[in-house]
Every structure is written in C-alpha cells, then in structure tokens.
Amino acid sequence: MPGTKHVKFNPARYMSAAALTHKTVRVLAGHVFYSQGDDANAIFYLESGRAKLIVVSKRGKEATVSLMVAHDFIGEESLAGAAGFHAATAMAITPCVALKLDRDEMVQLLHHEHEFSDMFLKFVLTRAIRTQEDLVDQLFNNSEKRLARTLLLMAQFGDSGVPQTLIPPVTQEALAEMIGTTRSRVSKFMNRFRKMGYITYNGRIHVHKSLLNVVLHDKLPDQNSKRPVLLDPAPTAAEKKKRAKVA
C-alpha cells in the first residue's frame, strides 16, 4: 500500500519450498484482475505496477476505495472461508505483473512457510490500519485535505525521500471519486496547490514534498502555528443537569 514500507518477497523460493507451480499474470492498464461479484478463489501478489479497488453501486455510481502498489496482495478476502464473492473490482492503473495463487495454495503456504505467514499477517494488519485512517480521513477532514492526502499516498512519500514524485496518470474525475467530491472542486484545489508550489502538472502530476505541510501538520506555508482545533463546546447548565439525572 502507498505510504508503507514493504518486506521484499521472493516468490520462487516460497513456491519451490512448498512444491507449488509458479504462476505469473500480466494485466494491462485499465484491465482487471477480477470484477466485483466474481468468485473469490485466488490471491494476487503484485510484483510490479499499481492497481486500485473500485466499487460500483446498484445505481451505477463508481468509487475508488483503495490503491495498491508493488509488494501488495490483492484479493486476500479469498481466505475468509467458504466460497464467496469479491466485493470490489481490482483494476490495473499501470501495466502490472503479479503472482497468482489459488486459495488452497495460499493456505498451504501460510501453514508451512512461517516467514511468509509473518509477512502476510503484517500486510493484513497494515491494510486494516490504513482502512481506519481512510475512514477517519473521510469523516473528519475536508475535501481539500483529503485530496492532499490522496496525492501523497499515490506519490508514496512514505517510501521515498525525493523532493517530488510523478504519480501515475489520473484524471480529476477519478480523484473526485476517491475523495468524495466534485470534479470542479478538485480542479479548484489543484489550482490552489499549484499556486502554492505543492504540485506541478502539465498532463502528469508531480507532487512536491511541501504538500506534507497541509496533511501532516495542518499548516500552510505562511503560517507559523497550527490552525485552531475545534473542541467539543463546554456543556450548558441544562446539559449538565440532564447528564446528572442519567447518571
């Protein structure tokens, strides 16, 4: 996942140790590993490229719910138990190369290769933490801050020390879907970020590290202190009396 450090995985070593066949799949940009509603019977280990999970509602509205990068697993819900279905579509953002493991093969690896099991458990826990962070971001942060965080995640600043990073091709419509706002608002925020020097773009977006000020410190470049944090207002006398009765 973007923004996390990964343990390098040698698939050939684990596959040979477990006497399993090495299966490699190549997925072109815009093509899918699996679709929403397909049987969940295989897991993919992304060796290179970037992908995303998208969900389509009954009314046809599409939303991007997660981004994946090299060394991520895709489709881990296949291990949940009896035959189920994928709740989202996994689509390649850039050309991808992945190792495909059937559910039974994955279970065999987890049982017999403890180093692999530790790595997979770490991935699952990291993804759970990331999901919580995404939920908090969606519930409490404004659209501008959600866009800044999304751009940083796509640029993988957690793994990179370079001052700026070129993110994969992405439209403003797609960014709007990811953060739950309109394309016009994304355009407004992008123009503001560009004027402030956070990003540059001419067909492709370069994210500058100064954008971290907005996300991590909630501070603009010309501010010497953090923005005030809104706390719960002090309870009124009537509210205190009501709480005392409940207690």
Backbone bond lengths (Angstrom), bond angles and torsions (degrees), N, CA, C in turn:
res aa  C-N    CA-C-N  psi(-1)  N-CA   C-N-CA  omega(-1)  CA-C   N-CA-C  phi
1 M - - - 1.465 - - 1.514 109.71 -
2 P 1.332 117.47 146.81 1.440 120.33 178.96 1.515 111.04 -58.91
3 G 1.348 115.31 141.23 1.445 119.53 176.80 1.510 114.93 85.08
4 T 1.336 119.21 6.01 1.452 122.12 179.10 1.509 109.97 -125.18
5 K 1.329 116.50 154.33 1.452 120.94 177.11 1.521 109.48 -89.76
6 H 1.329 116.55 145.18 1.446 120.86 -173.96 1.527 111.00 -119.31
7 V 1.337 115.28 147.69 1.452 121.61 172.40 1.516 107.70 -87.99
8 K 1.330 116.84 127.07 1.453 119.28 -178.61 1.520 109.90 -66.01
9 F 1.300 115.40 137.77 1.460 122.73 -173.54 1.519 108.62 -120.08
10 N 1.332 116.39 125.87 1.457 121.40 177.20 1.522 107.68 -100.69
11 P 1.336 118.77 95.38 1.467 120.83 -174.51 1.512 113.23 -62.28
12 A 1.329 117.30 -37.31 1.463 120.36 -177.59 1.526 110.94 -60.07
13 R 1.339 116.54 -39.31 1.464 120.10 -178.01 1.521 111.31 -65.49
14 Y 1.324 117.10 -45.76 1.455 120.23 -179.37 1.525 111.71 -69.80
15 M 1.315 115.96 -39.96 1.462 118.98 -178.85 1.519 111.43 -64.64
16 S 1.332 116.86 -42.53 1.459 119.82 -179.74 1.519 110.99 -68.75
17 A 1.335 116.68 -37.31 1.461 120.48 179.31 1.519 111.25 -64.23
18 A 1.318 117.16 -32.85 1.461 121.51 -179.94 1.522 112.78 -95.89
19 A 1.338 116.47 6.56 1.473 122.09 179.30 1.526 111.42 57.87
20 L 1.325 116.54 41.83 1.458 121.66 179.21 1.526 110.38 -110.88
21 T 1.314 115.80 154.56 1.458 121.39 -179.23 1.522 110.30 -78.82
22 H 1.326 115.13 135.19 1.467 120.72 178.17 1.525 108.67 -80.43
23 K 1.333 117.66 116.08 1.462 121.53 -178.66 1.525 110.05 -119.35
24 T 1.313 115.79 121.96 1.461 121.24 -179.44 1.522 109.77 -115.77
25 V 1.330 116.07 134.80 1.465 120.75 177.22 1.519 108.75 -121.25
26 R 1.312 115.75 148.14 1.468 122.31 177.16 1.525 108.49 -120.05
27 V 1.310 116.09 126.92 1.466 121.48 -177.12 1.525 108.68 -120.76
28 L 1.314 116.48 123.63 1.458 121.38 -179.89 1.528 110.76 -73.64
29 A 1.313 116.38 155.26 1.466 121.15 177.13 1.528 109.98 -56.93
30 G 1.326 115.99 131.16 1.459 120.88 -178.86 1.510 113.96 89.32
31 H 1.336 117.59 -9.34 1.459 121.59 176.57 1.530 108.98 -96.56
32 V 1.333 116.35 167.84 1.465 119.60 -171.11 1.529 112.58 -115.86
33 F 1.329 114.76 149.57 1.461 121.99 170.32 1.527 108.89 -77.51
34 Y 1.310 115.48 -41.95 1.463 123.15 175.45 1.522 107.06 -160.70
35 S 1.320 115.84 164.26 1.464 121.08 -177.27 1.521 111.14 -112.90
36 Q 1.300 115.92 156.59 1.459 122.68 176.07 1.525 109.29 -56.25
37 G 1.350 116.04 126.48 1.459 120.79 -178.70 1.510 114.19 97.10
38 D 1.356 118.21 -12.40 1.466 120.80 176.77 1.527 110.28 -68.26
39 D 1.332 116.04 156.39 1.463 120.35 174.86 1.530 109.81 -59.86
40 A 1.327 116.43 133.99 1.465 121.51 177.84 1.523 108.56 -90.50
41 N 1.316 116.31 89.65 1.466 120.12 -174.99 1.518 113.72 -131.28
42 A 1.331 118.15 9.47 1.464 120.51 -179.75 1.522 110.10 -151.95
43 I 1.323 115.06 155.90 1.459 122.65 178.93 1.524 108.25 -124.06
44 F 1.322 116.25 143.60 1.458 121.47 179.51 1.527 109.45 -115.46
45 Y 1.330 115.57 138.12 1.459 121.09 171.80 1.519 106.58 -108.08
46 L 1.322 116.72 114.68 1.460 122.02 -174.16 1.528 109.75 -78.07
47 E 1.333 115.81 110.16 1.465 120.63 -179.35 1.522 111.85 -83.74
48 S 1.324 117.43 -34.29 1.463 121.22 176.94 1.523 109.10 -154.91
49 G 1.344 115.39 155.01 1.459 120.54 -179.93 1.520 112.31 100.25
50 R 1.321 114.80 -179.47 1.465 121.66 178.74 1.520 109.04 -133.17
51 A 1.326 115.81 146.71 1.463 121.00 -177.40 1.521 109.09 -141.18
52 K 1.326 115.60 172.17 1.458 120.58 179.17 1.514 109.54 -144.16
53 L 1.329 115.42 154.90 1.458 121.95 173.01 1.520 108.02 -103.04
54 I 1.320 116.51 128.05 1.461 120.64 179.15 1.523 109.69 -125.67
55 V 1.319 115.35 144.86 1.465 122.34 179.38 1.523 108.33 -121.65
56 V 1.320 116.09 137.86 1.461 121.71 178.39 1.527 108.35 -116.01
57 S 1.334 116.35 127.32 1.461 120.83 179.89 1.521 110.49 -77.72
58 K 1.336 115.81 171.47 1.461 120.34 178.67 1.528 111.59 -62.51
59 R 1.319 116.42 -25.96 1.465 120.53 179.07 1.529 112.48 -86.09
60 G 1.334 115.70 -0.06 1.458 119.23 177.31 1.514 115.04 92.38
61 K 1.333 118.02 4.04 1.460 120.56 178.47 1.520 109.52 -77.52
62 E 1.337 116.17 132.44 1.462 121.62 -176.12 1.521 110.14 -108.71
63 A 1.339 116.41 140.92 1.459 121.17 178.94 1.520 109.70 -140.67
64 T 1.325 116.30 138.68 1.464 121.74 174.64 1.521 107.89 -88.15
65 V 1.328 116.73 124.90 1.463 120.16 -174.43 1.523 113.28 -109.61
66 S 1.339 117.98 -14.70 1.457 119.68 -179.55 1.520 110.14 -163.08
67 L 1.334 115.19 152.43 1.462 122.11 176.45 1.517 108.76 -118.73
68 M 1.326 117.29 140.60 1.458 122.32 178.82 1.519 110.46 -123.88
69 V 1.338 115.43 145.95 1.461 121.51 177.55 1.525 108.70 -127.78
70 A 1.328 116.06 178.85 1.462 120.77 -179.79 1.526 110.78 -53.88
71 H 1.334 115.90 139.11 1.469 126.12 -179.83 1.523 113.03 82.28
72 D 1.334 117.26 9.51 1.465 121.26 171.67 1.524 109.95 -93.38
73 F 1.329 115.75 155.41 1.464 121.54 170.64 1.528 108.59 -95.14
74 I 1.317 115.97 147.84 1.458 122.18 177.51 1.524 108.39 -126.47
75 G 1.324 117.42 129.49 1.459 120.93 177.21 1.509 114.35 87.71
76 E 1.336 117.33 25.59 1.468 120.19 -177.96 1.523 112.53 -64.94
77 E 1.331 117.54 -14.43 1.467 119.97 176.55 1.519 112.18 -64.03
78 S 1.331 117.14 -13.69 1.467 120.92 177.73 1.520 111.80 -62.67
79 L 1.333 116.93 -19.52 1.466 120.88 -179.01 1.524 112.40 -87.97
80 A 1.316 117.78 0.65 1.465 121.18 -172.95 1.520 113.78 -64.58
81 G 1.313 118.42 -21.93 1.459 120.11 -179.91 1.505 111.38 151.55
82 A 1.334 115.13 -135.66 1.459 120.35 -179.48 1.521 110.18 -60.88
83 A 1.328 114.99 165.83 1.460 120.97 -176.57 1.519 111.22 -49.97
84 G 1.332 115.11 123.59 1.456 120.51 178.20 1.511 110.03 -128.95
85 F 1.325 115.56 -162.44 1.455 120.42 -177.51 1.524 109.63 -129.69
86 H 1.315 115.17 152.57 1.458 120.20 176.25 1.524 109.18 -74.02
87 A 1.324 116.03 129.54 1.460 120.84 -178.93 1.521 112.29 -83.59
88 A 1.337 117.02 -9.15 1.462 121.12 -179.02 1.520 109.47 -144.15
89 T 1.310 115.91 166.08 1.463 122.69 175.41 1.519 108.82 -97.49
90 A 1.335 117.20 132.31 1.462 122.05 175.59 1.522 108.21 -98.94
91 M 1.325 116.61 115.27 1.468 121.99 -175.49 1.522 110.63 -121.73
92 A 1.321 116.46 139.79 1.459 121.70 177.73 1.524 110.12 -75.30
93 I 1.336 116.70 129.83 1.462 121.66 173.67 1.522 109.56 -84.97
94 T 1.334 115.09 -42.04 1.461 122.67 174.37 1.526 107.15 -122.06
95 P 1.339 119.55 167.21 1.467 119.63 175.90 1.531 110.42 -54.42
96 C 1.319 116.50 131.92 1.464 122.05 -174.73 1.525 111.66 -121.21
97 V 1.323 115.07 146.32 1.459 122.56 169.74 1.522 106.38 -121.28
98 A 1.327 116.98 128.17 1.461 120.62 -175.46 1.519 111.15 -139.69
99 L 1.309 114.89 151.98 1.459 122.51 172.73 1.520 107.57 -92.78
100 K 1.316 117.44 127.24 1.459 121.72 -178.76 1.519 109.76 -105.17
101 L 1.335 115.95 129.96 1.456 122.03 178.05 1.521 109.04 -126.29
102 D 1.326 116.86 129.69 1.457 120.21 173.29 1.520 109.46 -66.81
103 R 1.327 116.63 159.57 1.453 120.32 -178.10 1.529 111.64 -54.59
104 D 1.314 117.52 -47.12 1.463 120.85 -178.28 1.526 111.65 -62.66
105 E 1.341 116.57 -36.81 1.464 120.01 178.36 1.525 110.61 -66.55
106 M 1.310 115.97 -40.26 1.462 120.31 179.60 1.521 110.75 -64.96
107 V 1.324 116.78 -42.42 1.466 120.68 178.31 1.522 110.26 -62.16
108 Q 1.323 116.86 -41.03 1.461 121.24 178.69 1.526 110.96 -62.44
109 L 1.315 116.42 -42.65 1.463 120.01 178.09 1.527 111.29 -62.86
110 L 1.314 116.68 -43.37 1.459 120.49 -178.70 1.524 111.78 -64.30
111 H 1.328 116.90 -34.25 1.461 121.20 -179.07 1.524 112.81 -74.64
112 H 1.329 116.79 -35.53 1.460 120.24 -170.78 1.526 114.76 -105.97
113 E 1.312 118.02 -20.83 1.465 120.70 -177.79 1.530 108.88 -113.77
114 H 1.331 115.50 95.36 1.460 120.08 -173.28 1.532 112.48 -67.32
115 E 1.316 116.86 -35.55 1.463 119.40 177.81 1.532 110.44 -63.14
116 F 1.317 114.92 -40.96 1.462 120.15 176.89 1.527 110.42 -64.85
117 S 1.336 116.91 -42.09 1.469 121.07 179.47 1.521 111.15 -59.98
118 D 1.344 115.97 -42.27 1.462 119.97 178.97 1.527 111.01 -62.33
119 M 1.330 115.98 -42.06 1.455 120.23 -179.39 1.530 111.17 -65.47
120 F 1.338 115.84 -41.80 1.459 119.74 -179.01 1.528 110.61 -67.53
121 L 1.333 116.93 -40.75 1.464 120.39 178.12 1.527 110.49 -61.32
122 K 1.326 116.47 -41.98 1.462 120.19 178.30 1.526 110.40 -61.18
123 F 1.329 116.37 -40.31 1.461 119.91 179.13 1.528 110.77 -63.45
124 V 1.335 116.93 -46.54 1.466 120.80 -177.84 1.531 110.81 -61.77
125 L 1.339 116.36 -42.77 1.461 119.60 179.79 1.530 111.21 -66.95
126 T 1.328 116.05 -39.94 1.465 120.06 178.34 1.518 110.82 -63.09
127 R 1.324 116.39 -40.27 1.470 119.55 178.56 1.525 110.52 -66.09
128 A 1.339 117.37 -37.56 1.469 120.01 178.31 1.528 110.53 -62.71
129 I 1.337 115.92 -41.57 1.466 120.08 177.94 1.522 110.23 -63.53
130 R 1.322 115.35 -43.03 1.473 119.89 179.73 1.532 110.56 -62.56
131 T 1.329 117.14 -38.32 1.464 120.62 178.60 1.521 110.65 -63.53
132 Q 1.342 116.66 -40.22 1.461 120.39 176.78 1.528 110.70 -63.12
133 E 1.338 115.86 -42.55 1.462 120.02 179.24 1.526 110.69 -62.91
134 D 1.330 116.21 -39.93 1.465 120.12 177.93 1.523 111.15 -62.30
135 L 1.345 115.94 -40.49 1.464 120.27 -179.54 1.521 110.78 -65.69
136 V 1.336 116.22 -44.89 1.465 120.33 177.52 1.525 110.24 -61.08
137 D 1.331 115.62 -42.58 1.463 120.68 178.95 1.521 111.19 -59.18
138 Q 1.332 116.14 -42.88 1.464 121.08 -177.66 1.527 111.66 -70.61
139 L 1.338 116.47 -35.18 1.462 120.38 -175.39 1.522 113.53 -80.77
140 F 1.337 116.86 -36.56 1.459 119.45 -168.37 1.527 115.45 -116.08
141 N 1.310 118.79 -17.79 1.461 120.06 -178.38 1.524 111.36 -97.28
142 N 1.316 116.35 148.57 1.453 119.84 177.88 1.530 110.32 -76.39
143 S 1.322 115.64 171.51 1.465 120.60 -174.71 1.520 112.28 -61.23
144 E 1.334 116.71 -38.07 1.464 120.51 -178.46 1.523 110.98 -63.30
145 K 1.319 116.14 -43.37 1.458 120.08 -179.15 1.526 110.69 -70.73
146 R 1.332 117.31 -36.22 1.467 119.94 177.46 1.527 110.65 -64.11
147 L 1.331 116.59 -38.20 1.462 119.86 177.72 1.521 110.50 -65.29
148 A 1.328 117.26 -43.58 1.462 120.73 178.89 1.520 110.96 -59.48
149 R 1.322 116.79 -44.86 1.469 120.45 -179.71 1.521 110.95 -64.90
150 T 1.331 117.43 -41.03 1.459 120.79 179.72 1.522 111.33 -62.62
151 L 1.329 117.48 -42.62 1.463 120.78 178.54 1.525 111.15 -63.52
152 L 1.331 116.41 -39.30 1.465 119.95 178.44 1.519 111.31 -65.42
153 L 1.320 116.94 -41.63 1.457 120.44 178.88 1.523 110.81 -63.90
154 M 1.314 117.09 -41.09 1.457 120.35 178.78 1.524 111.17 -65.77
155 A 1.343 115.83 -29.81 1.462 120.10 178.78 1.520 112.41 -85.00
156 Q 1.334 117.96 -7.42 1.460 123.18 177.29 1.523 112.36 56.84
157 F 1.330 116.64 49.43 1.452 118.21 179.92 1.518 112.38 -68.81
158 G 1.333 118.08 -15.46 1.454 119.45 175.69 1.512 112.04 -68.53
159 D 1.335 118.49 -21.99 1.454 122.20 -177.80 1.516 112.83 -109.97
160 S 1.318 117.91 -4.31 1.457 119.70 -171.12 1.511 111.17 -128.33
161 G 1.335 116.43 141.72 1.446 121.15 178.30 1.506 112.63 -106.79
162 V 1.301 117.95 5.10 1.461 120.92 -178.72 1.523 109.68 -71.89
163 P 1.355 117.64 149.98 1.463 119.93 -175.77 1.515 114.27 -68.35
164 Q 1.313 118.32 -23.80 1.454 120.29 177.49 1.519 109.20 -148.53
165 T 1.321 116.26 154.37 1.456 121.34 -175.67 1.518 109.75 -139.18
166 L 1.321 115.39 137.95 1.458 121.74 176.56 1.519 108.45 -85.39
167 I 1.320 117.37 121.19 1.460 120.36 -179.23 1.525 109.52 -90.01
168 P 1.323 118.18 161.96 1.465 120.87 179.25 1.525 110.92 -60.21
169 P 1.329 117.68 156.83 1.467 120.25 178.05 1.526 110.49 -55.75
170 V 1.310 116.68 130.76 1.459 120.95 -179.95 1.528 108.41 -152.33
171 T 1.309 116.55 140.57 1.462 121.14 179.49 1.523 110.24 -90.83
172 Q 1.324 115.21 161.78 1.456 119.05 176.34 1.521 111.03 -66.29
173 E 1.328 117.23 -29.59 1.466 120.46 175.94 1.526 110.40 -63.12
174 A 1.345 116.34 -42.78 1.464 120.31 179.77 1.520 110.84 -65.80
175 L 1.331 117.22 -41.38 1.463 120.45 177.62 1.523 110.69 -62.82
176 A 1.327 116.48 -38.94 1.465 120.31 178.31 1.520 110.74 -62.45
177 E 1.345 117.30 -39.81 1.460 121.03 178.16 1.522 110.72 -64.11
178 M 1.337 116.56 -39.83 1.462 120.56 -176.78 1.518 112.27 -65.21
179 I 1.331 117.15 -36.40 1.462 119.19 -174.35 1.523 113.09 -104.61
180 G 1.328 117.30 -2.23 1.454 120.61 175.78 1.512 114.66 74.53
181 T 1.330 116.26 48.73 1.458 120.27 177.23 1.523 108.74 -144.40
182 T 1.327 116.98 -168.39 1.458 120.74 -177.95 1.525 111.19 -96.70
183 R 1.330 115.85 160.18 1.461 120.18 179.40 1.527 110.59 -64.21
184 S 1.333 117.30 -35.82 1.466 120.23 -179.06 1.524 111.53 -63.72
185 R 1.333 116.45 -37.63 1.467 119.38 178.11 1.520 110.93 -70.28
186 V 1.331 117.09 -38.58 1.465 120.06 175.95 1.524 109.79 -60.34
187 S 1.333 116.71 -43.47 1.464 121.08 178.79 1.526 110.72 -60.08
188 K 1.324 116.55 -41.63 1.467 121.34 179.10 1.527 110.71 -62.86
189 F 1.338 116.66 -46.65 1.463 120.42 -179.13 1.529 111.12 -66.43
190 M 1.332 116.96 -40.37 1.462 120.65 -179.54 1.530 110.41 -62.36
191 N 1.312 116.82 -42.18 1.467 120.11 177.83 1.524 110.89 -63.49
192 R 1.332 115.74 -38.73 1.469 119.61 178.24 1.524 110.40 -66.33
193 F 1.342 117.58 -44.34 1.460 120.89 178.03 1.527 110.98 -59.74
194 R 1.329 115.84 -39.68 1.465 119.39 -178.40 1.529 110.61 -67.14
195 K 1.326 117.42 -41.96 1.462 120.64 179.04 1.524 111.36 -62.73
196 M 1.337 116.27 -33.19 1.460 120.63 -179.31 1.524 112.59 -84.35
197 G 1.334 116.87 -5.49 1.458 119.48 178.69 1.509 114.68 86.91
198 Y 1.339 117.67 9.54 1.459 120.59 179.25 1.523 111.31 -71.62
199 I 1.321 116.44 -36.42 1.460 120.96 -177.23 1.526 109.59 -138.66
200 T 1.316 115.23 160.53 1.459 122.35 167.24 1.517 106.42 -132.42
201 Y 1.305 116.55 145.28 1.458 117.41 176.67 1.518 110.95 -155.94
202 N 1.315 113.07 141.33 1.456 122.78 175.08 1.526 106.19 -148.90
203 G 1.318 114.48 72.28 1.462 120.12 -172.82 1.515 111.66 96.02
204 R 1.343 117.82 -43.58 1.471 123.74 175.95 1.521 108.70 -123.10
205 I 1.306 116.56 149.52 1.464 121.71 -175.04 1.525 110.65 -99.28
206 H 1.334 116.48 127.24 1.462 123.28 169.26 1.525 107.70 -103.70
207 V 1.320 116.68 124.06 1.460 121.39 179.32 1.522 108.81 -97.97
208 H 1.328 116.88 126.92 1.458 121.90 179.15 1.527 109.94 -94.98
209 K 1.309 115.21 148.75 1.455 120.02 -173.98 1.526 112.65 -63.96
210 S 1.317 117.10 -21.39 1.466 119.38 179.14 1.518 111.85 -61.53
211 L 1.336 116.19 -18.22 1.463 119.85 177.77 1.525 110.93 -63.45
212 L 1.326 117.26 -20.42 1.464 120.72 177.60 1.525 111.22 -60.08
213 N 1.336 117.77 -27.09 1.465 120.59 179.99 1.519 111.73 -59.21
214 V 1.320 116.21 -37.45 1.459 120.39 -178.37 1.516 110.79 -71.11
215 V 1.341 116.33 -41.10 1.455 120.67 -172.15 1.522 112.48 -85.61
216 L 1.321 117.11 -51.26 1.458 120.45 -172.50 1.523 113.04 -82.84
217 H 1.329 117.18 -31.82 1.458 119.67 -174.64 1.517 113.18 -115.94
218 D 1.334 116.62 -4.28 1.462 120.55 -179.21 1.527 110.64 51.40
219 K 1.346 114.94 42.75 1.453 120.35 -174.90 1.521 109.87 -133.33
220 L 1.307 116.73 136.44 1.449 121.85 174.34 1.527 109.22 -87.93
221 P 1.333 118.95 158.47 1.464 121.33 -175.62 1.521 114.29 -55.64
222 D 1.340 118.47 -33.52 1.458 120.51 -176.24 1.522 112.65 -92.99
223 Q 1.335 116.53 12.61 1.454 120.51 179.87 1.523 109.47 -105.26
224 N 1.340 116.89 137.07 1.456 121.06 178.54 1.513 112.17 -95.64
225 S 1.297 116.63 -10.54 1.458 120.09 -179.94 1.505 109.47 -139.80
226 K 1.298 115.36 165.09 1.456 120.70 -179.61 1.525 110.39 -69.56
227 R 1.318 114.15 156.05 1.453 118.74 174.27 1.522 108.96 -65.96
228 P 1.332 118.51 150.43 1.465 119.50 178.69 1.515 110.85 -62.23
229 V 1.310 115.19 141.64 1.457 121.05 179.42 1.522 108.84 -96.65
230 L 1.314 117.02 129.37 1.461 121.58 -178.94 1.521 109.12 -81.08
231 L 1.319 116.37 115.90 1.457 121.83 178.32 1.523 108.98 -100.01
232 D 1.324 115.66 164.56 1.459 119.47 176.82 1.530 108.92 -61.08
233 P 1.320 118.40 132.65 1.471 120.14 179.30 1.522 110.97 -65.04
234 A 1.326 115.26 151.77 1.465 119.65 179.49 1.525 109.82 -63.33
235 P 1.338 117.11 139.47 1.465 119.49 -178.43 1.523 111.24 -66.02
236 T 1.321 115.85 145.67 1.460 121.22 177.21 1.525 109.30 -77.06
237 A 1.334 115.78 170.26 1.465 120.43 179.25 1.526 110.71 -61.00
238 A 1.327 116.06 -39.27 1.465 120.08 179.85 1.527 110.92 -65.02
239 E 1.342 116.20 -39.66 1.465 120.05 179.37 1.522 110.82 -67.25
240 K 1.357 116.69 -39.67 1.462 120.18 177.90 1.528 110.54 -61.80
241 K 1.341 115.95 -41.49 1.463 120.54 -179.83 1.518 110.81 -64.82
242 K 1.350 116.16 -40.12 1.461 120.82 -179.87 1.527 110.72 -65.76
243 R 1.343 116.27 -41.22 1.465 120.46 179.47 1.520 111.09 -65.66
244 A 1.342 116.54 -37.10 1.464 120.56 179.64 1.521 110.84 -63.84
245 K 1.336 116.89 -38.21 1.463 120.67 178.75 1.524 110.62 -65.54
246 V 1.344 116.34 -40.37 1.465 120.39 179.74 1.512 110.69 -64.74
247 A 1.353 116.01 -41.06 1.457 120.19 -179.85 1.516 110.82 -67.04
